[in-house]
């Protein structure tokens, strides 16, 4: 396959996007472990909905 500059730029773009989303996923998992699991039925301030 002929490696044109556009092909190399496209591969680099895809690799950067994959790396970005993996980094965001790792950040979310670490942040979730740090702050703990909160009950989704409670509101923002810890009050149960009426």
N, C-alpha and C positions, 0 to 999 in steps of 0.2 A: 504494500500500500504506500502510495506517495504521501510523505509527511509535509504537507504545506503549512505555512504559518497559521492559517485559519484553523486547521485541524489541531495543531498543538495548542492554540489559544482556547479552542472549544474543550479539549481534554482538561486543560488547566482550570477552566471555569467550572466544569463539573466536579473536579476534585476539590476545589475550594468550597463549593456549595455543600458537598458531602461532609467535608471537614467542619464546616460551620454548624451544620445541623447535629453532628455527633457531639461537638463541643457544647451546644445548647442543651442537648439531652443529658450530658454528664453534669452540667451545672444544675439543671432542674433536679436530678436525682440526689445530688449532694445537698442542695438547698432543702429538699423535702425531708431528708434524714435529719438535717440540723434543726429544723423548725418543728418537726413532728407532724403526725397526722391529726387533722382537726375534723370534727364531725361535720359533715356537709349539711345536716338538717338544721344546724344552728346558724343564726345570722352572723353578720360581721362583728357585732359587739358581744357575741355569746348569748344573745337572747333567742329563745325559741320563737318561731313564727306563730302568729295568732290564728 
